[in-house]
């Protein structure tokens, strides 16, 4: 997730056992297993812990979101191509899970994938756009994350939201 790990606290307490167990499962699974792991999660059943405990899982999510955001042609995102239906489903799973994670974690300011969320707002799939909007809503109600964005990222986000309006 492009977090500068050198800037993290020197002493990081261990995450709760259930949190660590789930993170380890996420880190060790392939894409199909990732979908099977994330799909049934509709409510948060894992303990609340610091977002930095999830960095490895968020790095995995980042690589998938990055792939989904590759533009093909002048406007189509990779996740919008009909042959990438599995990628689209995985992106939806990741957006939903990340919204739950952000709602039930501390140190939300560490989240550093906003450029992918901004790109995904260009998707031609309404479900992906809705997933991004849901995640942004969680940020806006649970923290000052959006107001603390760098100026260029905040302007890009506002621009995309205006296009949607």
C-alpha positions as CSV (number, residue, x, y, z in Angstrom):
1,X,0.0,0.0,0.0
2,X,3.0,2.3,-0.5
3,X,3.2,3.1,3.2
4,X,6.7,4.2,4.2
5,X,7.3,1.6,6.9
6,X,10.2,3.6,8.3
7,X,7.8,6.3,9.5
8,X,5.8,3.8,11.5
9,X,6.1,3.7,15.3
10,X,9.2,1.7,16.4
11,X,7.1,-0.3,18.8
12,X,4.1,-1.9,17.2
13,X,2.0,-4.0,19.5
14,X,0.9,-7.4,18.1
15,X,-2.6,-7.4,16.6
16,X,-5.3,-9.3,18.3
17,X,-5.2,-13.0,17.6
18,X,-8.3,-13.1,15.3
19,X,-7.0,-10.2,13.4
20,X,-3.5,-11.8,12.9
21,X,-5.1,-15.1,11.8
22,X,-7.2,-13.4,9.2
23,X,-4.3,-11.3,7.9
24,X,-2.2,-14.4,7.5
25,X,-5.0,-16.1,5.6
26,X,-5.2,-13.1,3.3
27,X,-1.5,-13.1,2.7
28,X,-1.3,-16.7,1.8
29,X,-4.2,-17.1,-0.6
30,X,-4.4,-16.8,-4.4
31,X,-7.0,-14.7,-6.2
32,X,-9.7,-17.3,-6.2
33,X,-9.2,-18.1,-2.6
34,X,-9.2,-14.3,-1.8
35,X,-12.6,-14.0,-3.4
36,X,-13.9,-17.0,-1.4
37,X,-12.4,-15.4,1.8
38,X,-13.8,-11.9,1.3
39,X,-17.2,-12.7,-0.3
40,X,-19.0,-13.9,2.8
41,X,-17.9,-11.0,4.9
42,X,-20.9,-8.7,5.2
43,X,-20.4,-7.6,8.8
44,X,-17.2,-7.1,10.7
45,X,-16.4,-10.1,12.9
46,X,-12.7,-9.4,13.5
47,X,-11.4,-7.3,16.4
48,X,-10.7,-3.7,16.0
49,X,-7.0,-2.9,15.6
50,X,-4.5,-0.5,14.0
51,X,-4.6,-0.2,10.2
52,X,-0.8,-0.7,10.1
53,X,-1.4,-4.3,11.1
54,X,-3.2,-4.7,7.7
55,X,-0.4,-3.3,5.5
56,X,0.6,-6.6,4.0
57,X,-3.0,-7.4,3.1
58,X,-3.6,-3.8,1.8
59,X,-0.4,-4.2,-0.4
60,X,-2.1,-7.3,-1.9
61,X,-5.3,-5.3,-2.5
62,X,-3.2,-2.5,-4.0
63,X,-1.7,-4.7,-6.7
64,X,-5.2,-5.9,-7.7
65,X,-6.6,-2.3,-7.7
66,X,-3.6,-1.2,-9.8
67,X,-4.3,-3.9,-12.3
68,X,-8.0,-2.9,-12.4
69,X,-7.1,0.7,-13.1
70,X,-5.0,0.2,-16.1
71,X,-6.6,2.1,-19.0
72,X,-7.2,0.3,-22.3
73,X,-8.0,2.6,-25.1
74,X,-9.0,6.1,-24.3
75,X,-11.5,5.5,-21.5
76,X,-12.0,1.9,-20.6
77,X,-10.5,0.5,-17.4
78,X,-9.1,-3.0,-17.3
79,X,-11.8,-4.0,-14.8
80,X,-14.5,-2.9,-17.2
81,X,-13.5,-5.3,-20.0
82,X,-15.9,-8.2,-20.4
83,X,-13.1,-10.8,-20.3
84,X,-12.0,-9.5,-16.9
85,X,-15.2,-10.3,-15.0
86,X,-13.2,-12.1,-12.3
87,X,-11.1,-9.1,-11.7
88,X,-14.2,-6.9,-11.4
89,X,-15.7,-9.2,-8.8
90,X,-12.5,-9.2,-6.8
91,X,-12.3,-5.4,-7.0
92,X,-15.9,-5.3,-5.6
93,X,-14.9,-7.7,-2.8
94,X,-11.8,-5.6,-2.0
95,X,-13.8,-2.3,-1.9
96,X,-16.5,-3.8,0.4
97,X,-13.9,-5.4,2.7
98,X,-11.8,-2.2,2.8
99,X,-14.8,-0.2,3.8
100,X,-15.5,-2.5,6.7
101,X,-11.8,-2.5,7.7
102,X,-11.6,1.3,7.7
103,X,-14.8,1.5,9.8
104,X,-13.3,-0.9,12.3
105,X,-9.7,0.2,12.6
106,X,-7.5,3.0,14.0
107,X,-4.9,5.0,12.2
108,X,-7.0,5.4,9.0
109,X,-4.7,8.2,7.9
110,X,-2.2,5.4,6.8
111,X,-4.5,4.4,3.9
112,X,-2.6,5.4,0.8
113,X,-4.6,4.0,-2.2
114,X,-6.7,7.0,-2.9
115,X,-5.4,7.4,-6.5
116,X,-6.9,4.0,-7.3
117,X,-10.2,5.0,-5.8
118,X,-10.2,8.1,-7.9
119,X,-9.4,6.1,-11.1
120,X,-12.2,3.6,-10.2
121,X,-14.7,6.4,-10.1
122,X,-14.2,6.4,-13.9
123,X,-15.4,2.8,-14.2
124,X,-18.4,2.2,-16.5
125,X,-19.7,-0.4,-14.0
126,X,-22.1,1.3,-11.5
127,X,-21.3,-1.3,-8.9
128,X,-17.7,-0.4,-8.8
129,X,-18.5,3.3,-8.6
130,X,-20.9,2.6,-5.8
131,X,-18.3,0.5,-4.0
132,X,-15.8,3.4,-4.2
133,X,-18.5,5.9,-3.0
134,X,-19.3,3.6,-0.1
135,X,-15.6,3.5,0.9
136,X,-15.3,7.2,0.6
137,X,-18.4,7.6,2.8
138,X,-16.8,5.5,5.5
139,X,-13.8,7.7,5.4
140,X,-15.8,10.9,5.6
141,X,-17.9,9.8,8.5
142,X,-15.2,8.1,10.5
143,X,-12.2,10.4,10.1
144,X,-10.8,13.5,8.6
145,X,-8.9,11.5,6.0
146,X,-10.4,13.3,3.0
147,X,-9.8,16.7,4.4
148,X,-6.2,15.8,5.0
149,X,-5.5,14.6,1.5
150,X,-2.8,16.3,-0.5
151,X,-4.1,19.2,-2.6
152,X,-3.7,17.5,-5.9
153,X,-5.4,14.3,-4.8
154,X,-8.2,16.2,-3.2
155,X,-8.8,18.2,-6.4
156,X,-8.8,15.0,-8.5
157,X,-11.3,13.4,-6.1
158,X,-13.5,16.5,-6.2
159,X,-13.3,16.6,-10.0
160,X,-14.4,13.0,-10.3
161,X,-17.2,13.5,-7.8
162,X,-18.4,16.5,-9.8
163,X,-18.4,14.5,-13.0
164,X,-20.7,12.0,-11.3
165,X,-23.1,14.6,-10.0
